[in-house]
Amino acid sequence: MDINYPELYYRVYPKVMDSVNGYLSNNPNPENISDDVLESLVDEVYEKMVEECPEIDEDPIERRGRYRSLQRPFYGRRRLVRDIITIILISELLRRRRPFIFENGYGY
């Protein structure tokens, strides 16, 4: 089965990998990652994405604030890209976690 991801994924994924590799080289056995560290990693990847694709940070509807009066919140390009970065980052950090062994020999 051949599944194609959106182009954005292929642009974000290498940048996430670089950030995760850099973080794990300084912290080889991270047990708990704080929200601040996660947010700084997301910011780092987002800044790289803005350098590559400046239109992400220049969403005219998001900047205008036109949808603030609606009850339903409006999420522009910036928020969506940051969410995608966060999802990929968390999944990669979880994938690289060191498994721990329970008494019965199983566990993750």
Secondary structure, DSSP 8 states (H G I E B T S, - for coil): ------HHHHHHHHHHHHHHHHHHHH-SS-S---HHHHHHHHHHHHHHHHHH-GGGG--HHHHHTTTTTSSS----HHHHHHHHHHHHHHHHHHHT------TTS---
